Amino acid sequence: MNQTDPHQAWSRFRFSVIGSLLSSPPKKGDLKACVRELAQKTWRHPITDHEMILSSSTIERWFYQARKTLDPVGALRTKRRKDAASSRKLTSELKAILHTLRRDHPSWSYKLCIDNLGASLAEAEAKALPSYSTIYRYMKTQGLLKQRRKRKCFLTSGPENEISTPKDWADREVRSYEVEYVHGLWHLDFHHGARKILGKDGGWHKPLILSIMDDHSRLICHAQWYLDETTESLVHGFRQALQKRALPRALMTDYVPRHIISLMFPS
């Protein structure tokens, strides 16, 4: 397939078809016969490289189009429409509404913008809305593109529960929970699953996953699903992590009673 400019490829192809008629003009009365002879040949499409045939009227039109010019290749080039990159079906009112919708809602999808445009026309009892593809092409050519929604990040702090933005963090020292060495601190907690499962007793249960993670390396020392958040499940999962990764220097978790700690760390 030809990777050059399609307009340039077509102009060169047209010139190659009628080139013999320009370099060696036929005698008076022989033009029709020469054109019919060219129309009987098989040509290669300049873009797809597929075989194609040309009609006599097309070849004759190209010949007259290039005969009286000093630049026949340029004369055979496809002319750009005067209304290119502009929509003939969208009125100035519709264009203004589209620009307003995109300015006020940059993260809206194209379909949502078009649906709101249709709602605006229905309220105004205006003419029928153009097709989706017409409006979509106009929005693309005019740069009315969808933008990603910027997520806001806030920090709640202070006695009055005031809100500070990330810009205010530059003058503050922000420390993470990360310890200096691997195996220096573990985090442990239960997390509820999003879906219920059907148990052996025929009832629905919401599973929980016990996750034990190393603070410095973020390595999951052990993770296991349970149907409850009991002492037995906690001790069982924690001992699985100990058997895999040995005893950590410290453990951070929610409040755990003393009798449970004695089961987790037997003397």
Summary of the structure (lengths in Angstrom):
residues: 267
radius of gyration: 37.2
end to end distance: 77.8
largest distance: 116.0
contacts: 595
relative contact order: 0.07
helix: 41%
strand: 14%
